[in-house]
Amino acid sequence: MMTLRMAWRNVWRNPRRTAVVLSAISIGIGGCIVAMAINLGMMAGMVDTAIESGLAHLQVHGDGWEKDAKLEIRLMQGGESIARALDEIPEIESWAPRLRAEGLAASPRASVGVSIAGVDPIREAGVSTAADSIAEGRWLGEPRHVVLGHRLAKRLNTKIAGKIVLSVQDLNGELTGQAFRIAGVIRSGGRDLDDGIVFMRLDDAQALVRMGDAISEIAIVTSDRERVDTIALQLRSILGSGPEVRTWEQLEPLLVYMIDSFDSIAWIIYAAVFIAMAFGIANVLLMAVFERTREIGMMRAIGMERGRVVAMVVIESSIVTLMGLVLGVAFALLGIWLIGDGIDISKWAGSLDEYGIESVLKPRMRRSDLVAPILIGALTAIISSLWPAIRAGRAKPADALRQV
């Protein structure tokens, strides 16, 4: 207890120096936590945008789709048997059948390669935001109508009520095409929906490619994204070895790689801050030890054990670091609260939305984002104080007598 009191007194012996160290620690930790929260919010926004743009949490395809996503690999009878299996899993909130094909969209003024998505207009609204992102016109309803993104409409130089001709290879490999009228234009902020997909009714798409009642995939949205892997395993066990069940992470490995890369960068920033913090603490403690060489030597002369001297210096470091961490976390929470409504980056959104990054970044936090810096900060304080503490413990009574 006496060692703790002495350490506390020594912390405030030089208030200005202590304040500088506290400021450095609190600003560094607080800034890191806020940066991590913004980073996590951006990553979560990218995932949400991808999932809501049509990726969904899970997708079911015919056997062999992963190796070669061609039209011939399909789910027969509209995936009715799979639909029955989906209804057995309570965590599955909604699902929608789709037919996927690649083709050419041509207007009187231009032609563009596109992805064609034949969807059930009602069910698709439950797994993607396409129906909610209509900027002009309306969502799918009438036969022989399509909905496309605003960028695609601009590239085709067409508008609402205009006509486009879609040309595709049908199931037999023959070239076929039909004219469709534009019912609506999407503006979602996501690259896939805005620039590359033409939506049409499922029965229109099946007729276009002569697929009968077959579909390409079933998109699935669950009630808990964190349990997607477990739900996928459960669904695979029900469906058996035929259909392929893949999670959004398996469908979009590039997105997962980007998230992992951002996490790695975040830890590099953390490491830089903690290394700087360690050198700062060690430097301050060494100066304090040198200034108190006579005092430490006299304490050793009157019988204080070397271990207590070492402990006193380590406790000093721990007190300063703990206060800095508390202040840093408080500053971080305050900062996150102040920007809780999001940071508007719409000036740069024109390029960032190519990667699914929203124009308003909202910070998000996990418990680990608070626990990790506190634990690592405490460890850093102990490690950085060891050398000054050992130097203090080696002080000899003769040094004190020499300086009196």
C-alpha positions, 0 to 999 in steps of 0.5 A: 500500500505504501508503494502505491501511495509513493507511486501516486505521489511521484506521478504528480510530482511533475504535473506538466510532464504527466499531463503531456504523457496523458495527452499523448496516450489519450489522444492516440488511443481515442483517435485509434478507437474513433478511426476503427469505428469509422473503418468498421462502419465503412466495411459494414456499409460495404457488406450491407450494400452488397447484400442488399443489392442482390447478393443476399446472405446465401444463394443456392445454385445447381450442381457445378455452378461454382466452377462454370456458371452457365445457363445449363446448370439450373434448378428444375421446377422453379426450385420447389423442393428447395423452397420447401426445405427453406420453409423448415428453417425458422432463421430464414426470413425471405427467399426469391427465385432468379434466372440469370443470363448474359446478353446485349441490350440495344436501344435506337442509339446504343448497345451495352452488354448486360446481366439479365435477372429474371425475378419474382417481383414480390419475392425479390423485394424481400431479398434486395433493395431493387424495388425500393430504389426506383428513382423514376417509374415503377417496379416490375408488374406488367409483362414485357417490361424491364427495370434498369439502373440509371447509369445503364439507362444513361449509357443506352441513352434511353428513358422511362417508356422507351424500348430496348431489345435484349439479345441472348443465347437461349438454352440451346445455344441459339441467338434470340431476342425480344423487345421490352419497354422500360418501366422503371429506373433504379438509383441505389448507389451500388455499382451492380444495380445502377450500372449492369443489371436489367430486371424483368419478370421471371416468366419473361426471362424463362420465355426469353431463354427457353428455360421452361420453369427452371431457375438459376438460383435462389437468394436467401436472407436470414434473420442473423448475418452472424449465423449464416455459416451455421444456417448454410450447414443446416441447409446443406444437410437438408438438401443433400449433395445436389444443389450448391449452397454458398454464403455471401463470403464465398460468393464475394471473396474480393469483398472479404479480402478488402475487409481483411486488408482494412483490418490489417491496416487497422492493426498496423495503425494500432501497433504504430500508436502503441510503439510510440506510446511505449517509447514515450512512457519509457523516456518519461520514466527514465528522465524521472528515474535520473532526476530521482537518483539521489532519492532512490539511492537513499530509499535503498540505503534505509532498507527498501528492497530492490523489488519494491523500487521496481514495483514503484516505477511499474505502478507509476507507469501503469497509473499514467497509462490507465488514466490515459486509457480511460481518458482516451476511451471517454474521448472516443465515445464522445467523438463517436456520439458526436458523429453518430449521424454519420460523416457526409462524404458525398463530395467523393461518393462519385468514385467511392460508390464504385466500391459499394461505400455509402456517401454517409459513413456511420461509425460502428463499434464492437466490444473488442474495439474497446477491450483490445486497446485497453488490454494492449495498452496495459501490457505496453505500459508494463513492458515499457516501464521494465527498463526504467524500473530495472535501472531504478532498482539497480541504484546503490546507496553510495550514489545517494551519499555521493550526491548529498 
